[in-house]
Amino acid sequence: MCSSSPAPAPSAPTETKVTNVNLPEYAKPYVESTLGKAQALTDINQNPYQSYQGQRVADFNPMQQQAFQNVGGMQVAPQNAQGSAMAGVAGLGSLGAGANYAQQATDPRSQQAYMSPYIQNALQPQLA
């Protein structure tokens, strides 16, 4: 048996394009000098970070200082004490109201005080 391998396909022509870009001779000293300075400025071994040592926040102006003094001198208004006392008395009074209601709710005669005379007069003939 005779075996034959297919012939390799002819290779397509390839084109290689090389582009060299060089600095013009007149610009080389300026570029090298500028890059050298930039490297020196960004090298942390030669130029470590220096934090800003100046004042970072403005001082308070006289009106702000006056406002701080006024707020510091404030006292509790006397109306607050009077209002708190009234609320306390009302709260204590309401505790007794619940007890009175419990007595009235279980007494059938006490409910008569809440009945409307109109309703009584209207219902009485119907009930009779």
C-alpha positions in Angstrom: 0.0 0.0 0.0 1.2 3.3 -0.9 0.2 6.3 1.2 0.7 9.8 0.2 0.2 12.8 2.3 -1.4 15.9 0.8 1.0 18.5 -0.4 1.3 21.5 1.9 -0.7 24.5 0.8 1.4 27.2 -0.6 2.0 29.8 2.0 0.6 33.2 1.4 3.2 35.9 1.2 3.5 37.8 4.5 4.5 41.4 5.0 6.2 42.7 8.1 6.2 46.4 8.7 8.6 47.8 11.2 8.3 51.4 12.3 11.0 53.1 14.3 10.3 56.3 16.0 13.2 58.3 17.3 13.3 61.6 18.9 14.8 64.3 16.8 18.3 65.2 17.9 17.4 68.8 18.8 14.6 67.6 21.2 16.6 64.8 23.0 18.3 67.0 25.6 14.9 68.7 26.6 13.0 65.4 26.8 15.8 63.7 28.8 16.0 66.6 31.2 12.3 66.8 31.7 11.9 63.0 32.2 14.9 63.1 34.7 13.3 65.9 36.7 9.9 64.1 36.8 11.6 60.9 37.9 13.4 62.8 40.7 10.1 64.4 41.9 8.2 61.1 41.9 10.9 59.0 43.6 9.8 58.6 47.2 13.3 57.8 48.3 14.6 61.1 47.1 11.5 63.1 47.7 9.3 61.6 50.6 5.7 62.7 51.1 5.4 65.9 53.1 2.0 66.5 54.8 0.6 70.0 55.0 1.5 71.6 58.3 -0.7 74.7 58.1 -4.1 75.4 59.6 -6.7 73.3 57.9 -10.0 74.7 59.4 -11.0 78.3 59.7 -11.5 79.9 63.1 -15.0 80.7 64.3 -16.1 84.2 63.6 -17.4 86.5 66.4 -21.1 85.8 65.6 -20.5 82.0 65.9 -18.7 82.5 69.2 -21.5 84.6 70.5 -24.0 82.0 69.5 -22.0 79.3 71.3 -22.0 81.5 74.5 -25.8 82.1 74.2 -26.5 78.4 73.8 -24.2 77.5 76.7 -26.1 80.0 78.9 -29.6 78.6 78.2 -31.7 77.4 81.1 -34.8 75.3 81.2 -37.9 77.4 80.7 -40.1 77.7 83.8 -43.1 76.7 81.7 -41.6 73.3 81.2 -41.6 72.7 85.0 -45.2 73.9 85.3 -46.3 71.8 82.3 -44.6 68.7 83.8 -46.4 69.3 87.1 -49.8 69.6 85.4 -49.2 66.4 83.4 -48.3 64.6 86.6 -51.5 65.7 88.3 -53.6 64.8 85.3 -51.9 61.4 85.2 -52.6 60.7 88.9 -56.2 61.9 88.4 -56.7 59.5 85.5 -55.7 56.6 87.7 -58.7 57.2 89.9 -61.0 57.7 86.9 -60.5 54.1 85.9 -61.5 52.9 89.3 -64.6 55.0 89.3 -65.6 53.7 85.9 -65.2 50.1 87.0 -67.7 50.8 89.9 -70.2 52.6 87.6 -70.0 50.0 84.9 -71.2 47.2 87.2 -73.9 49.3 88.9 -77.2 49.3 86.9 -78.4 52.5 88.6 -75.4 54.5 87.7 -76.1 54.0 84.0 -79.4 55.9 84.3 -77.3 59.1 84.6 -76.1 58.6 81.1 -79.5 57.9 79.5 -81.1 60.5 77.3 -84.6 61.6 78.4 -85.7 61.7 74.8 -84.8 58.1 74.2 -86.5 57.1 77.5 -89.7 58.9 76.4 -89.6 57.4 72.9 -88.9 53.8 74.1 -91.2 53.7 77.1 -94.4 53.6 75.0 -92.9 50.9 72.7 -91.9 48.8 75.6 -95.3 49.1 77.2 
